[in-house]
Amino acid sequence: MTTMKATPPTNPDSSGVAPENPSYPYGLRIMLEEAQIAALNLDLSALKLDAELDLRARVCVVGLNETPGEREGQGRSLSLQITDLELTHDAEKSRDAVAKRLYRHGTKQ
C-alpha cells in the first residue's frame, strides 16, 4: 500500500508560520450515514476513534482532469465514486471473528 499522508507545507504564510494542514487531504475522507451503516449492518459500539479497519471498495471513474501548462503532476485530478464497500477489522484473523465483532447478527446480511 502507498501512504496518502500529506506532506507538511514548507512555505510559511505572511506571518512567518507554516499553515496547519490535516494529516490527510479532505478528499480521502468518507462519511457513512445511517443508510450506509445500516446497509453494512455495522455495530458502531464495537468501534472506537482511531480504530483501524481494512476497507475494500469498488469505484467508478466519474471525472478526469489534466490542466495543460501546470507543473508535471500538479494540474491533474481524478474523481472516483464509491459504488460498493466492505469493512473488516485488520486485527482479527478469521472472517467469523470479524463478523461477530462488527456486524450485529454475526454475519453480513
Z-matrix of the N, CA and C atoms (Angstrom, degrees):
N
C 1 1.444
C 2 1.527 1 109.67
N 3 1.300 2 115.48 1 152.50
C 4 1.454 3 122.18 2 178.18
C 5 1.528 4 108.92 3 -109.49
N 6 1.322 5 117.02 4 128.79
C 7 1.460 6 119.79 5 179.22
C 8 1.519 7 110.43 6 -67.48
N 9 1.312 8 116.33 7 142.02
C 10 1.453 9 122.90 8 177.53
C 11 1.523 10 110.78 9 -105.51
N 12 1.339 11 117.00 10 10.11
C 13 1.454 12 121.61 11 -178.63
C 14 1.522 13 109.63 12 -59.33
N 15 1.314 14 116.08 13 135.93
C 16 1.461 15 121.81 14 -178.23
C 17 1.525 16 110.23 15 -73.85
N 18 1.308 17 115.78 16 146.30
C 19 1.465 18 119.54 17 174.18
C 20 1.526 19 107.40 18 -86.77
N 21 1.329 20 117.62 19 136.86
C 22 1.464 21 119.31 20 -178.48
C 23 1.521 22 111.24 21 -64.57
N 24 1.339 23 116.77 22 145.48
C 25 1.468 24 119.39 23 179.37
C 26 1.526 25 110.25 24 -65.54
N 27 1.309 26 114.57 25 144.59
C 28 1.467 27 118.95 26 -179.27
C 29 1.516 28 111.83 27 -100.86
N 30 1.329 29 117.64 28 -15.97
C 31 1.457 30 120.98 29 -178.71
C 32 1.525 31 110.54 30 -95.60
N 33 1.334 32 117.95 31 120.74
C 34 1.466 33 119.61 32 177.15
C 35 1.526 34 110.59 33 -70.36
N 36 1.338 35 116.35 34 156.06
C 37 1.465 36 119.30 35 175.60
C 38 1.537 37 109.48 36 -78.49
N 39 1.318 38 117.23 37 -170.00
C 40 1.472 39 120.67 38 -175.36
C 41 1.525 40 113.15 39 -63.39
N 42 1.339 41 117.24 40 -21.32
C 43 1.466 42 119.53 41 178.47
C 44 1.523 43 111.54 42 -83.08
N 45 1.344 44 117.26 43 -5.26
C 46 1.460 45 121.16 44 -179.61
C 47 1.512 46 113.40 45 88.67
N 48 1.354 47 116.82 46 4.28
C 49 1.464 48 121.54 47 -179.62
C 50 1.523 49 108.37 48 -109.25
N 51 1.313 50 115.96 49 134.67
C 52 1.466 51 119.82 50 176.98
C 53 1.530 52 108.78 51 -67.12
N 54 1.354 53 118.06 52 132.82
C 55 1.462 54 120.39 53 -179.26
C 56 1.528 55 111.33 54 -64.10
N 57 1.335 56 114.92 55 147.41
C 58 1.458 57 120.30 56 179.27
C 59 1.523 58 108.32 57 -84.69
N 60 1.303 59 117.42 58 125.50
C 61 1.455 60 122.71 59 -179.77
C 62 1.512 61 109.40 60 -120.82
N 63 1.340 62 116.77 61 153.40
C 64 1.461 63 119.28 62 176.64
C 65 1.531 64 110.75 63 -66.04
N 66 1.314 65 116.37 64 157.32
C 67 1.465 66 121.10 65 -179.99
C 68 1.519 67 112.57 66 -63.19
N 69 1.339 68 115.97 67 -33.39
C 70 1.458 69 121.15 68 -178.97
C 71 1.523 70 108.76 69 -128.09
N 72 1.345 71 118.00 70 141.03
C 73 1.465 72 120.31 71 179.42
C 74 1.529 73 111.89 72 -58.56
N 75 1.322 74 115.77 73 147.01
C 76 1.462 75 122.49 74 -177.74
C 77 1.527 76 112.42 75 -54.64
N 78 1.311 77 117.25 76 -38.41
C 79 1.460 78 120.94 77 -176.82
C 80 1.515 79 114.33 78 -64.26
N 81 1.323 80 117.72 79 -11.47
C 82 1.463 81 120.56 80 179.01
C 83 1.530 82 112.27 81 -92.88
N 84 1.310 83 117.88 82 -2.43
C 85 1.472 84 121.60 83 -178.88
C 86 1.525 85 109.65 84 -95.80
N 87 1.309 86 116.38 85 134.02
C 88 1.456 87 120.42 86 172.68
C 89 1.525 88 107.97 87 -120.74
N 90 1.313 89 116.42 88 149.17
C 91 1.451 90 120.98 89 178.09
C 92 1.516 91 108.05 90 -123.10
N 93 1.307 92 115.93 91 123.69
C 94 1.453 93 120.66 92 176.44
C 95 1.519 94 108.40 93 -92.86
N 96 1.310 95 116.49 94 133.09
C 97 1.450 96 121.41 95 178.18
C 98 1.522 97 109.23 96 -104.30
N 99 1.318 98 116.12 97 -176.81
C 100 1.467 99 121.60 98 -173.00
C 101 1.523 100 113.27 99 -50.37
N 102 1.318 101 117.76 100 -45.91
C 103 1.473 102 120.47 101 -177.65
C 104 1.523 103 111.62 102 -61.81
N 105 1.341 104 117.30 103 -41.42
C 106 1.462 105 120.48 104 -179.30
C 107 1.526 106 111.04 105 -73.59
N 108 1.331 107 117.50 106 -38.08
C 109 1.467 108 121.14 107 177.29
C 110 1.518 109 109.47 108 -62.23
N 111 1.327 110 116.55 109 -42.62
C 112 1.462 111 121.04 110 178.53
C 113 1.532 112 110.96 111 -66.34
N 114 1.343 113 116.73 112 -41.90
C 115 1.465 114 120.26 113 -179.67
C 116 1.528 115 111.49 114 -62.18
N 117 1.330 116 116.71 115 -35.61
C 118 1.463 117 121.73 116 178.10
C 119 1.531 118 111.63 117 -84.55
N 120 1.342 119 115.87 118 -6.71
C 121 1.461 120 122.50 119 179.93
C 122 1.529 121 111.24 120 55.48
N 123 1.330 122 116.08 121 42.39
C 124 1.463 123 121.49 122 -177.46
C 125 1.518 124 111.98 123 -83.34
N 126 1.325 125 115.79 124 144.50
C 127 1.459 126 122.95 125 173.09
C 128 1.527 127 106.75 126 -104.99
N 129 1.323 128 116.88 127 101.38
C 130 1.465 129 120.67 128 -175.98
C 131 1.525 130 112.36 129 -64.58
N 132 1.319 131 117.59 130 -23.14
C 133 1.466 132 119.25 131 179.82
C 134 1.534 133 111.50 132 -68.55
N 135 1.325 134 117.64 133 -15.84
C 136 1.465 135 121.41 134 178.20
C 137 1.531 136 111.50 135 -83.94
N 138 1.335 137 117.08 136 -4.75
C 139 1.464 138 121.34 137 -177.48
C 140 1.518 139 110.55 138 -111.45
N 141 1.319 140 116.04 139 161.97
C 142 1.454 141 122.37 140 173.06
C 143 1.521 142 107.70 141 -141.47
N 144 1.328 143 116.37 142 161.82
C 145 1.467 144 119.81 143 177.86
C 146 1.525 145 109.76 144 -58.99
N 147 1.302 146 116.19 145 142.92
C 148 1.462 147 125.48 146 -179.60
C 149 1.525 148 113.52 147 71.99
N 150 1.342 149 118.44 148 5.59
C 151 1.459 150 120.54 149 173.04
C 152 1.528 151 107.46 150 -65.72
N 153 1.314 152 116.76 151 141.20
C 154 1.462 153 120.30 152 178.55
C 155 1.519 154 109.46 153 -100.66
N 156 1.315 155 115.33 154 132.96
C 157 1.454 156 123.00 155 178.66
C 158 1.514 157 108.00 156 -124.34
N 159 1.311 158 116.02 157 152.11
C 160 1.458 159 119.98 158 170.33
C 161 1.511 160 107.27 159 -88.93
N 162 1.313 161 116.21 160 135.71
C 163 1.450 162 122.37 161 -179.68
C 164 1.516 163 108.75 162 -118.03
N 165 1.288 164 115.29 163 130.41
C 166 1.458 165 120.68 164 173.74
C 167 1.519 166 105.76 165 -122.08
N 168 1.310 167 116.30 166 125.96
C 169 1.460 168 119.83 167 -176.05
C 170 1.518 169 110.88 168 -136.68
N 171 1.297 170 114.46 169 149.83
C 172 1.462 171 121.58 170 169.95
C 173 1.527 172 104.92 171 -108.14
N 174 1.309 173 116.12 172 132.44
C 175 1.455 174 120.60 173 -178.26
C 176 1.520 175 110.60 174 -126.57
N 177 1.309 176 114.77 175 158.80
C 178 1.458 177 122.72 176 175.74
C 179 1.527 178 106.88 177 -120.51
N 180 1.315 179 117.38 178 133.32
C 181 1.462 180 121.37 179 177.39
C 182 1.529 181 107.65 180 -72.80
N 183 1.335 182 116.24 181 120.73
C 184 1.458 183 120.80 182 -179.30
C 185 1.529 184 112.67 183 -115.60
N 186 1.324 185 117.12 184 -5.81
C 187 1.452 186 119.20 185 177.88
C 188 1.514 187 112.13 186 -162.66
N 189 1.321 188 115.44 187 138.08
C 190 1.462 189 123.14 188 175.29
C 191 1.515 190 107.47 189 -132.43
N 192 1.316 191 117.13 190 135.69
C 193 1.457 192 120.04 191 -179.95
C 194 1.520 193 109.50 192 -146.12
N 195 1.303 194 115.15 193 133.22
C 196 1.461 195 121.12 194 173.94
C 197 1.514 196 107.05 195 -138.85
N 198 1.319 197 116.10 196 112.78
C 199 1.453 198 121.67 197 -177.39
C 200 1.521 199 109.69 198 -90.19
N 201 1.331 200 118.10 199 117.18
C 202 1.465 201 119.95 200 179.59
C 203 1.523 202 111.26 201 -66.87
N 204 1.323 203 114.79 202 149.97
C 205 1.452 204 120.79 203 176.48
C 206 1.516 205 113.93 204 91.44
N 207 1.300 206 117.48 205 -13.48
C 208 1.466 207 120.37 206 177.42
C 209 1.523 208 108.82 207 -79.13
N 210 1.328 209 116.12 208 160.19
C 211 1.466 210 119.02 209 174.37
C 212 1.519 211 108.48 210 -59.94
N 213 1.322 212 116.04 211 150.25
C 214 1.461 213 120.68 212 -176.35
C 215 1.528 214 111.04 213 -52.37
N 216 1.339 215 115.56 214 126.41
C 217 1.448 216 121.43 215 177.87
C 218 1.512 217 114.67 216 83.02
N 219 1.341 218 118.91 217 -10.89
C 220 1.459 219 121.26 218 -176.28
C 221 1.522 220 113.27 219 -88.55
N 222 1.317 221 118.56 220 -20.74
C 223 1.457 222 120.95 221 -176.74
C 224 1.511 223 113.32 222 -108.27
N 225 1.315 224 117.21 223 24.51
C 226 1.457 225 120.22 224 -176.79
C 227 1.525 226 110.78 225 -111.06
N 228 1.343 227 115.98 226 148.19
C 229 1.454 228 120.29 227 172.43
C 230 1.523 229 109.46 228 -148.33
N 231 1.298 230 114.42 229 155.41
C 232 1.462 231 122.73 230 -179.77
C 233 1.520 232 106.82 231 -137.17
N 234 1.311 233 118.00 232 124.86
C 235 1.468 234 122.12 233 177.68
C 236 1.516 235 108.99 234 -107.08
N 237 1.326 236 114.80 235 128.82
C 238 1.459 237 121.58 236 -179.16
C 239 1.519 238 109.80 237 -120.79
N 240 1.314 239 116.55 238 136.89
C 241 1.457 240 122.00 239 173.95
C 242 1.515 241 107.83 240 -105.40
N 243 1.333 242 116.89 241 120.19
C 244 1.463 243 120.10 242 176.17
C 245 1.524 244 107.32 243 -72.54
N 246 1.334 245 116.38 244 125.76
C 247 1.466 246 120.69 245 179.76
C 248 1.522 247 112.43 246 -109.27
N 249 1.322 248 117.82 247 -28.80
C 250 1.463 249 122.36 248 179.16
C 251 1.525 250 107.80 249 -140.69
N 252 1.328 251 116.31 250 146.53
C 253 1.453 252 120.55 251 -173.03
C 254 1.516 253 110.64 252 -144.89
N 255 1.335 254 116.08 253 142.34
C 256 1.459 255 122.34 254 174.76
C 257 1.523 256 107.50 255 -141.01
N 258 1.321 257 117.23 256 134.36
C 259 1.459 258 122.69 257 177.94
C 260 1.515 259 109.77 258 -118.76
N 261 1.336 260 116.61 259 138.51
C 262 1.462 261 121.41 260 173.06
C 263 1.511 262 108.42 261 -138.63
N 264 1.303 263 116.34 262 155.22
C 265 1.462 264 122.28 263 179.37
C 266 1.514 265 107.18 264 -89.61
N 267 1.346 266 118.21 265 118.39
C 268 1.462 267 121.41 266 -172.24
C 269 1.524 268 113.88 267 -69.57
N 270 1.317 269 118.42 268 -18.77
C 271 1.473 270 120.04 269 -178.76
C 272 1.528 271 111.97 270 -78.50
N 273 1.323 272 116.61 271 -18.83
C 274 1.462 273 120.18 272 -179.32
C 275 1.525 274 109.59 273 -85.48
N 276 1.309 275 116.59 274 144.26
C 277 1.463 276 120.00 275 -177.20
C 278 1.520 277 112.73 276 -91.50
N 279 1.319 278 117.98 277 -43.01
C 280 1.457 279 118.88 278 -174.75
C 281 1.516 280 111.68 279 -100.23
N 282 1.302 281 116.04 280 150.62
C 283 1.453 282 121.85 281 179.09
C 284 1.528 283 110.54 282 -62.35
N 285 1.333 284 117.68 283 -37.30
C 286 1.461 285 120.84 284 178.76
C 287 1.517 286 111.40 285 -64.87
N 288 1.327 287 117.31 286 -39.66
C 289 1.465 288 120.70 287 178.56
C 290 1.521 289 110.12 288 -64.87
N 291 1.317 290 116.32 289 -39.66
C 292 1.458 291 120.54 290 177.43
C 293 1.519 292 109.22 291 -62.99
N 294 1.318 293 116.57 292 -47.12
C 295 1.459 294 120.59 293 -178.70
C 296 1.524 295 111.05 294 -60.47
N 297 1.311 296 117.65 295 -44.09
C 298 1.468 297 120.81 296 -179.56
C 299 1.517 298 111.27 297 -63.72
N 300 1.318 299 117.37 298 -35.05
C 301 1.454 300 121.00 299 -177.51
C 302 1.525 301 112.68 300 -79.08
N 303 1.336 302 116.88 301 -42.05
C 304 1.458 303 120.37 302 -173.37
C 305 1.526 304 114.57 303 -95.00
N 306 1.300 305 116.65 304 -36.99
C 307 1.465 306 119.32 305 -172.90
C 308 1.519 307 110.07 306 -100.09
N 309 1.291 308 115.55 307 138.38
C 310 1.464 309 121.99 308 -173.13
C 311 1.521 310 113.93 309 -58.27
N 312 1.294 311 118.04 310 -37.59
C 313 1.467 312 120.72 311 -173.85
C 314 1.522 313 112.51 312 -107.30
N 315 1.303 314 117.12 313 18.17
C 316 1.457 315 120.29 314 176.37
C 317 1.508 316 114.80 315 88.93
N 318 1.313 317 118.45 316 -28.22
C 319 1.466 318 120.84 317 177.38
C 320 1.519 319 108.86 318 -141.35
N 321 1.308 320 114.85 319 155.21
C 322 1.448 321 121.43 320 176.56
C 323 1.517 322 108.34 321 -68.50
N 324 1.306 323 117.55 322 139.40
C 325 1.471 324 120.63 323 -178.89
C 326 1.505 325 110.98 324 -105.24
